[in-house]
Amino acid sequence: MFGRGTRWFAGAAVVACAVLVGHGALGSALFGRPVSAGAVKDVVPNRVMTWNLCNPCGVSNVDRAAEIAAYAPQIIGVQEACAPDVEKIRDYLESLFGLVYHVEYGSVLQNWGRCGGTPWDPGGYGQALLSAAPMTDRVNVEYPEGGSEDRGYMAVTTTVGGRSVRVFNTHLAQRRQEEVRAAQADVLAREVARHDRAIVLGDFNAVPDAPELSPIWALAADTDPRCRPSSTATCEPTTDWHRKFDYVFLRGVTPLTHHVHPSRYSDHKLFQADLDPA
């Protein structure tokens, strides 16, 4: 069995070859700027990220892992996630990039056609959280009404920037299902309100001034200070169809910087927030 140093060196070589054949360069832990593979050694302890993986999209989990490793967040919430894919992504993050994550799942469906496995043991589909720090007190809640597809949220307690925080990850109902999303946002907001410090990640499938997001805005602010629930706000799009659907809502946590990173491997962009650990 190879040691971690050997695996990391081999992984760096793989990534260097990938860059030569056209894969995106790895990213930096510093201010969200890309750097070489050799610089990716540790996670950034005050960085969180949300990303809808796009499923089914026929995307390599090696490429997905490389996208995450590019920015090395302390914690990342993924949506449209098959549990077997997330497990492979976590393995690649460690074996190719030396980044070690814990994982918790928030699956709301068991779907063989979508996520593989066997007919009697299909793969879970929904949300997942990857965290460099241990996670405790996981809950997984399916919304009473999912709309055209079952949806839910998950939550864990972990540390970001060295401080304990409750982290939520959700995916609300698809577009043109405003009433369903409104009911889901109410369920989520009631739980978020129980915590003085919370980070709420996810794909909300709604623009910032959509009425159904009002319960969330009443409790928390997006990490982008220019983005508010107003038709005049300046919100950077997070999807290929030029809409902001992805958020890092903060309650009792102060943002420092944020970045939206385009991806070749999803119709959603990676949305990153660096937070003040104080």
Secondary structure as UniProt FT lines:
FT   HELIX           4..20
FT   TURN            21..22
FT   TURN            31..32
FT   HELIX           37..39
FT   STRAND          44..52
FT   HELIX           61..69
FT   TURN            70..71
FT   STRAND          73..82
FT   HELIX           83..97
FT   STRAND          102..110
FT   HELIX           112..115
FT   STRAND          117..118
FT   TURN            119..120
FT   STRAND          121..122
FT   STRAND          124..131
FT   STRAND          136..142
FT   TURN            147..148
FT   STRAND          152..160
FT   TURN            161..162
FT   STRAND          163..171
FT   TURN            175..176
FT   HELIX           178..192
FT   TURN            193..194
FT   STRAND          198..203
FT   TURN            208..209
FT   HELIX           211..213
FT   HELIX           214..217
FT   TURN            218..219
FT   STRAND          221..222
FT   TURN            225..226
FT   TURN            231..232
FT   TURN            240..241
FT   STRAND          246..251
FT   STRAND          254..261
FT   STRAND          270..276
//
